[in-house]
Amino acid sequence: MIGILLNDTAYEQDIRELLMAFYPGETFVHEKQDDVDFYVEGTCTQNADETKFGLKITDPAGTVADEAVFPIDYDVRLNAKTTIKKELYGMLKKRTGKELPWGTLTGIRPTKIAMTMLEEGKEEAEVAAFFKQEHYVSQEKTELAIDIAKREKAILSQI
């Protein structure tokens, strides 16, 4: 069982989905309990100048296994969510030794991202670089997303 403790639940779904990808079949709780394997704690702090998000992975006794504090663009949800997922992905990758083929893209339709970028006139290499740098997607899955986006685009252009 994994505990998710957040002072701001705006990003709870994104954090849970990424945890589910690394730990399939696990159950999650949102309070301190005795039978929890570890906790992911998230703290959002805002002041007049900036918003920061702190992530930590702790054991049930409160010992910190990993921790990061970083600025987020709280006013632009997609940017904030992407930053939080990238930081958590790095922590979970280090903790488990696993990499996910779709990187941080959990609960998202990757071909939609690829198709939008292609329709905006981006080259395939730009789309591939975006998938790798922003979402840690494997080369194989990046190629698949671009290929399917091109097929969808061709089909839709005939309608």
DADA-V743438 format. One record per helix or strand of 3 or more residues. SS is the DSSP state (H for helix, E for strand). FROM is the first residue (numbers start at 1). LEN is the number of residues. Records with the same first field share a line. If there is no record, write none. Layout:
SS=FROM-LEN  FROM-LEN
This chain:
E=2-5  38-9  51-8  64-9
H=9-14  77-20  110-10  124-12  139-19
